[in-house]
Every structure is written in C-alpha cells, then in structure tokens.
Amino acid sequence: MTSQTIFIVDDDDAARESLAMLLQLKGFGTQTFASAEEFLERYRPEWPGCVVLDLRMTGMSGIELQAELTRRGLQLPIIFVTAHGDVPSARAALKAGAIDFVEKPIDHEALLAAIASALDRDAQEREQLAMSTDLNSRLSRLTAREREVLDLVAEGKHSREIASLLGISPRTVEVYRSRLMEKLQVRRIPELVKLVLEAAAPPSRPRD
C-alpha cells in the first residue's frame, strides 16, 4: 500500500460504513476496522494516511489506541469522532497529538478539512523520516577519522587547525575531507555544514 488511506476505526457498523462511503465518494481510499484491536493487528507502519477514530468503543477505547500507537512509536495522524464528546476527552486527545476532535453528527466539511491536514502532516513526517534515514546511511559510511574531520570542518576549522588537533598533516586532512565529501555526496563546504546540522537536529513534528 503506497497511496494515502483513511483508516476508519469504529465499532458502530452503520457509522463506519457510512463514513467509508462518504470518503470514497470524495475520492479517498479507505480501510475499515470494527475495533482498535483489529486495527493494531492489521495495520503496518509503512502504510501512509490517517486514522478517523471513534472515541468510545467496546474493548480498547480510542484514547487507549492513541496511547498504544504512541508507545509503539507510530505517529499516524488521528482525527477523533464521537457522539459523546466532552472537554476533558478532547483536551487529552489534542494534547496527545490528535489533529482534531469532531462530534457526531459529523460536519462533513470540518471532517474533510481535518483529513486534509492529517494527510499533509503524514506526508511531511514520512518525507522527513526518509531524508533522515538516507542521511544516517551516508554518515555510516565514514571511518572514525573521517567523522572526526567532518565534525571539525563543520565547526569552521581550517585544514591546518584540524591537522594540529588530530596530529596529522594538512595534506592528510585534505585527503580525508575529499573522501568524506565524496561519501556524503556533497561538493561544497556549506553543504557539508548543513548536512552535519541536519544530522544533529532533533526530529521535529509538523504542527498545524
């Protein structure tokens, strides 16, 4: 599954199928689940999209599913829908990262706007993860000495300073720098510095 999908989790058969039909008519791909447990069993992390999740269900609740996804490190965006909304539940869901909290009967325009926001967030996060994975892969090709040279170049130190700090010749520093730039697929020092800063930066989560 490569296209973004709306995963509908609701133990009310009629509500679940009605929502799936609405979203399909709007051009979205959907998958439906009758319980949180079924969703956890079937969902795969590589599947992009978002979850439209009922708050109160038999068995695991929507809030509990949200907490379990977080525990597993899955940042799939969630939109809660419920006929029993209350301020504490909404606050808890949103504080835990939910995109929106929509009460039944569902305002279709509000739901579609929330879905658009959720899919945009998911796409951004997956792109960020792919870039981070690629960057870490390139960095892993460096030897310990090349990584030392890289860090010092990123600090703005010149070849003679690096040579002095590492106890090697400036010419050797140049050789290491050339090799590491080739491995990292960059041509200029500013690109190199940017790459190091990106590697050191903590992952950020897009916010609406």
RAHU-V947501 format. One record per backbone hydrogen bond with DSSP energy under -0.5 kcal/mol. CO is the residue of the C=O (numbers start at 0). NH is the residue of the N-H. E is the energy in kcal/mol with one decimal. If there is no record, write none. Layout:
BEGIN
CO:NH:E
CO:NH:E
END
This chain:
BEGIN
3:28:-0.6
4:6:-0.7
4:49:-1.8
5:7:-0.7
5:30:-2.0
6:8:-0.6
6:51:-2.7
7:9:-0.6
7:32:-2.5
8:53:-2.7
10:12:-0.8
11:15:-2.7
12:16:-2.5
13:17:-2.3
14:18:-2.1
15:19:-2.1
16:20:-2.3
17:21:-2.2
18:22:-2.5
19:23:-2.3
20:24:-2.2
21:25:-1.1
22:27:-2.7
23:26:-1.5
28:5:-3.0
30:7:-3.0
32:9:-2.2
34:38:-1.8
35:39:-2.5
36:40:-1.8
37:41:-2.0
38:42:-3.0
43:46:-2.4
45:47:-0.7
47:4:-1.9
48:76:-0.5
49:6:-3.0
50:52:-0.7
50:78:-3.0
51:8:-2.6
52:80:-2.5
54:56:-0.6
54:61:-2.8
54:62:-0.6
60:64:-2.2
61:65:-2.5
62:66:-2.1
63:67:-2.1
64:68:-2.6
65:69:-2.0
66:70:-2.3
67:71:-1.8
68:73:-2.9
69:72:-1.5
72:74:-0.6
76:50:-2.9
77:98:-3.1
77:99:-0.8
78:52:-2.9
79:101:-3.5
80:54:-1.6
81:103:-3.0
85:89:-2.5
86:90:-2.9
87:91:-2.4
88:92:-2.5
89:93:-2.6
90:94:-2.5
91:95:-1.5
92:97:-2.4
93:96:-1.6
99:79:-2.4
101:81:-1.6
105:107:-0.9
106:110:-2.4
107:111:-2.7
108:112:-2.1
109:113:-2.0
110:114:-2.6
111:115:-2.3
112:116:-1.9
113:117:-2.5
114:118:-2.9
115:119:-1.8
116:120:-2.2
117:121:-2.5
118:122:-2.3
119:123:-2.2
120:124:-2.6
121:125:-2.4
122:126:-2.2
123:127:-2.5
124:128:-2.4
125:129:-2.3
126:130:-2.3
127:131:-2.4
128:132:-2.5
129:133:-2.2
130:134:-2.5
131:135:-2.6
132:136:-1.9
133:137:-2.1
134:138:-2.5
135:139:-1.8
137:140:-1.2
138:141:-1.5
142:146:-2.2
143:147:-1.8
144:148:-2.4
145:149:-2.6
146:150:-2.4
147:151:-1.9
148:152:-2.7
149:153:-2.4
150:154:-1.0
151:156:-2.0
152:155:-1.6
157:161:-2.6
158:162:-2.8
159:163:-2.1
160:164:-2.3
161:165:-2.4
162:166:-1.4
162:167:-2.0
168:172:-1.9
169:173:-2.2
170:174:-1.8
171:175:-2.5
172:176:-2.8
173:177:-2.3
174:178:-2.2
175:179:-2.7
176:180:-2.2
177:181:-1.8
178:182:-2.3
179:183:-2.3
180:184:-0.6
180:185:-2.2
181:184:-0.6
187:191:-1.7
188:192:-2.6
189:193:-2.4
190:194:-2.2
191:195:-2.1
192:196:-2.3
193:197:-2.2
194:198:-2.1
195:199:-1.7
196:200:-1.3
203:205:-0.5
END
